[in-house]
Amino acid sequence: MNKVLQRDKYYNIGPNTWCGSCEMESPFDVEQGPLSEENKAFAAIELRETPEVVKEAIAELRELLKNDPTIYFPDDEEFLTIFLRPCKFYAKSALALMKRIADFKEQYKHQLTDLMPSDEREAFTKYSVCNILKDRDHKGRRVLVVNVGGSWDPSKVTADQLFRIFYLIHEAALLEPETQVRGAVVMMDFDGLGHRQALAFNPAFSMKLLGFIQDAMPLRLKEVHIVKQPFIFNIIWTIFKPFIKEKLKSRLFFHGSKMSSLHKHMAPSHLPKNYGGELPEINYTGADWYPVIEKHIDHVKKMNSCGLVRK
């Protein structure tokens, strides 16, 4: 039986079905529906999200963007909310985030300019390096699983391609109001990690990934879990450690093969058997999620339009 989400409550129903708003939908989809009453209450407490605060923040951010000729971002309310939520509706903080995003896109323009899902279709669909759990965790957060152990062949999917896939997934996640509010969790699965994979985590890749996560990602990253890592993982950690800021360090957890350690943060009732959970083993891949991202090309193009203004 698959465990599925109807607004903020979980139900067990038949396989390959999704219960939400009393309609059966595919589990592979972007949830763009309005926030439930529970999520609205959560957002009010966690993000200061009340109608009055939102209205004032939207107006202020629009004015700030209007008076800043260096960057371009569309200013419709739905789009601006993407950047205001991680900043708890402080308009000046949201503008600072937008500037960091624009600077990051400029720094890595050779990899990110006009990036479209079709650019990484083969890497996304043929090699299961990135996957999204069909079910949110017990706190309503989206869960991204990154398989960077023995199943990852860096000669088929380079570290740069891995980053581009991660970037495209984050763009799709930004369409979900519940994910904007509840945030996301990343699980990095290093099962079977060898020298070939470890060498792919070079300093340049590490700086880029951490620069994005820590400074230029308009998504509330709540936790990062390192699981099934062998001893050789210490090589990777030595490279990453100098670039990790305190905020991310406090949200980074190492579990090895002890799934009971992971379960202190993520309830097994909402995890697949692959991670000691009570849900069925994962039987889907990025190939199942790719059409979801491709379906939202207009949003990807809109994200691509953001950045520094060319003189």
C-alpha positions in Angstrom: 0.0 0.0 0.0 1.3 3.5 -0.8 0.9 6.2 1.7 -0.3 9.4 0.2 -1.2 13.0 1.1 -4.6 14.6 1.2 -3.9 18.2 2.1 -2.0 17.7 5.4 -3.3 14.2 6.3 -1.9 10.9 5.2 -3.9 7.9 4.1 -3.1 4.4 2.9 -4.8 3.5 -0.4 -4.0 1.4 -3.4 -0.8 1.5 -5.4 -0.1 4.2 -8.0 -2.8 6.5 -6.7 -2.8 9.9 -5.2 -5.5 11.4 -2.9 -5.7 15.1 -2.9 -8.7 17.4 -3.0 -10.8 14.3 -3.2 -9.5 13.5 -6.7 -7.2 10.8 -7.8 -4.1 12.1 -9.5 -0.7 10.8 -10.5 1.9 10.8 -7.7 4.3 12.3 -10.2 3.1 15.9 -10.4 3.8 19.4 -9.2 1.2 20.3 -6.5 0.2 23.9 -7.3 -3.0 24.0 -5.3 -3.6 26.6 -2.6 -2.3 26.1 0.9 -4.5 24.1 3.3 -5.8 25.9 6.4 -3.2 24.0 8.4 -0.4 25.2 6.1 -1.7 28.7 6.2 -1.6 28.6 10.0 1.9 27.2 9.9 3.0 29.9 7.4 1.6 32.6 9.6 3.7 31.5 12.6 6.8 30.3 10.8 7.0 32.9 8.0 4.9 35.9 9.2 2.6 35.1 6.3 -0.6 37.1 6.9 -2.7 38.9 4.2 -1.5 42.3 5.6 2.2 41.4 5.7 2.1 39.7 2.3 0.4 42.7 0.7 2.9 45.2 2.2 5.9 42.9 1.3 4.8 42.5 -2.4 4.3 46.2 -2.8 7.7 47.0 -1.2 9.6 44.4 -3.2 8.0 45.6 -6.5 9.2 49.1 -5.7 12.7 47.9 -4.8 12.9 46.0 -8.1 11.6 49.0 -10.0 14.3 51.1 -8.5 17.1 48.7 -9.1 18.3 48.7 -12.8 20.9 46.0 -12.3 18.6 43.0 -12.1 15.5 41.7 -13.7 12.8 39.5 -12.1 9.1 39.3 -13.1 7.0 41.1 -10.5 3.7 39.3 -10.5 2.6 38.4 -7.0 2.8 34.6 -7.3 6.4 34.8 -8.6 7.6 37.4 -6.0 6.1 35.1 -3.3 8.7 32.5 -4.2 11.5 34.8 -3.0 9.6 36.3 -0.1 8.7 33.1 1.7 12.3 32.0 2.4 13.0 35.5 3.7 9.9 35.5 5.9 8.4 38.3 3.9 11.1 40.9 4.5 11.3 42.6 1.1 14.9 43.9 1.5 16.1 40.4 2.4 14.2 39.0 -0.7 15.9 41.6 -2.9 19.3 40.6 -1.5 18.5 37.0 -2.3 17.5 37.9 -5.8 20.8 39.8 -6.2 22.7 36.7 -5.0 20.8 34.5 -7.4 21.6 36.9 -10.3 25.3 37.0 -9.4 25.4 33.2 -9.1 23.7 32.7 -12.5 26.3 35.1 -14.0 29.2 33.3 -12.4 28.0 30.0 -13.8 26.4 31.3 -17.0 28.2 28.7 -19.1 26.1 26.0 -17.3 22.9 27.8 -16.4 22.1 30.2 -19.2 18.9 29.1 -20.9 19.1 25.7 -19.2 16.1 23.6 -20.3 15.0 20.1 -19.1 15.7 18.7 -22.6 19.4 19.6 -22.2 19.7 16.9 -19.5 16.9 14.6 -20.7 19.3 11.6 -21.1 21.1 12.1 -17.8 17.8 12.6 -16.0 15.9 9.6 -17.5 18.6 6.9 -18.1 20.7 7.3 -15.0 19.0 7.4 -11.7 21.2 9.9 -9.9 18.4 12.1 -8.7 14.9 11.1 -7.5 12.1 12.7 -5.5 10.2 10.6 -3.1 6.5 10.4 -4.1 5.5 11.1 -0.5 6.3 14.1 1.6 7.9 13.4 5.0 6.0 13.6 8.3 6.5 17.4 8.4 5.1 17.9 4.9 8.5 18.5 3.3 9.6 17.4 -0.2 12.4 14.8 -0.1 15.1 14.7 -2.8 17.3 11.6 -3.0 20.7 12.0 -4.7 22.4 8.7 -5.5 26.1 9.4 -5.6 27.5 6.1 -4.5 28.3 3.1 -6.7 25.3 3.5 -8.9 26.6 6.8 -10.2 28.9 6.7 -13.2 30.6 10.1 -13.5 31.6 9.2 -17.1 28.0 9.0 -18.0 26.6 11.8 -15.8 29.3 14.3 -14.9 29.3 16.3 -11.7 28.3 19.4 -13.6 25.3 17.5 -15.1 24.4 16.3 -11.6 24.3 20.0 -10.5 22.2 21.0 -13.6 19.7 18.2 -12.8 19.5 19.4 -9.2 19.0 23.0 -10.4 16.1 21.9 -12.7 14.5 20.0 -9.9 14.7 23.0 -7.5 13.0 25.1 -10.2 10.0 22.7 -10.3 9.8 22.5 -6.5 9.5 26.3 -6.4 6.1 26.0 -8.1 4.6 24.2 -5.1 3.2 26.5 -2.4 3.4 23.8 0.2 7.1 23.2 -0.5 7.7 26.9 -0.4 6.3 26.9 3.1 7.3 23.6 4.5 10.7 23.3 2.8 12.7 20.5 1.4 15.0 17.8 2.7 18.0 16.3 0.8 19.2 12.8 1.3 22.6 12.0 -0.2 23.0 8.3 -0.6 26.6 7.2 -0.8 26.1 3.5 -0.8 28.9 1.8 -2.7 30.9 5.0 -3.1 34.3 4.4 -4.7 37.3 6.4 -5.8 35.8 7.2 -9.2 32.8 8.9 -7.5 34.9 10.5 -4.8 37.3 12.1 -7.3 34.3 13.7 -9.1 33.6 15.8 -6.0 36.4 18.2 -6.8 36.8 21.7 -5.1 35.3 23.5 -8.0 32.1 21.4 -7.9 32.0 21.7 -4.1 32.2 25.5 -4.2 29.5 25.7 -6.8 27.0 23.3 -5.1 27.5 24.9 -1.7 27.4 28.4 -3.1 24.1 27.6 -4.6 22.6 25.9 -1.6 23.8 28.5 0.9 23.5 31.7 -1.0 21.4 31.4 -4.2 18.6 28.9 -3.6 15.1 30.4 -2.9 14.0 27.2 -1.3 13.8 26.4 2.4 16.4 23.6 2.8 15.6 22.2 6.2 17.9 19.2 6.5 20.6 17.4 4.6 21.1 13.7 5.5 24.2 11.8 4.5 23.4 8.0 4.5 25.2 4.8 3.8 28.6 6.5 3.4 31.7 4.3 3.6 35.0 5.3 5.0 36.2 6.8 1.7 33.5 9.5 2.2 36.1 11.2 4.4 37.9 12.4 1.2 34.7 14.2 0.1 34.1 15.6 3.5 37.6 17.1 3.6 36.9 18.9 0.4 33.4 20.2 1.4 34.0 21.1 5.0 35.9 24.4 4.5 33.0 25.8 2.5 30.2 24.9 4.8 28.7 27.8 6.8 27.3 27.5 10.3 23.6 27.5 9.2 24.1 24.6 6.8 26.4 22.8 9.3 23.6 22.8 11.9 21.3 21.1 9.4 23.7 18.5 8.2 23.5 15.0 9.7 25.6 11.9 9.1 24.0 8.4 9.6 26.1 5.8 7.9 24.1 2.6 7.7 22.2 3.4 11.0 18.8 4.1 9.7 17.6 4.5 13.4 19.8 7.6 13.4 18.0 8.9 10.3 14.6 8.1 11.9 15.3 10.6 14.7 14.8 13.3 12.0 12.5 11.6 9.5 9.7 9.3 10.6 9.9 5.8 9.2 6.1 5.9 8.6 6.9 8.3 5.7 10.1 6.6 4.4 10.5 3.7 1.9 12.1 0.4 3.0 15.3 1.5 1.3 15.9 3.8 4.3 14.4 1.5 7.0 10.9 2.9 6.5 7.5 1.4 6.4 6.6 2.4 2.8 7.3 0.1 -0.2 10.8 0.2 -1.7 11.4 2.8 -4.3 10.3 1.4 -7.7 10.5 4.7 -9.7 13.3 6.9 -11.0 14.0 10.3 -12.4 12.5 9.0 -15.6 9.1 9.2 -13.9 9.6 12.7 -12.8 11.2 14.1 -16.0 7.8 14.7 -17.8 6.6 16.7 -14.7 9.5 19.2 -15.1 9.1 19.2 -18.9 5.4 20.1 -18.5 6.3 23.3 -16.8 8.6 24.8 -19.6 7.0 28.2 -19.2 8.1 28.4 -15.6 11.6 27.3 -16.5 11.8 30.0 -19.2 10.5 32.5 -16.6 13.3 31.5 -14.2 15.8 31.7 -17.1 14.7 35.3 -17.7 15.8 36.3 -14.2 19.3 37.7 -13.6 21.6 40.6 -14.2 20.5 43.2 -16.7 22.8 43.2 -19.8 24.1 46.6 -20.6 
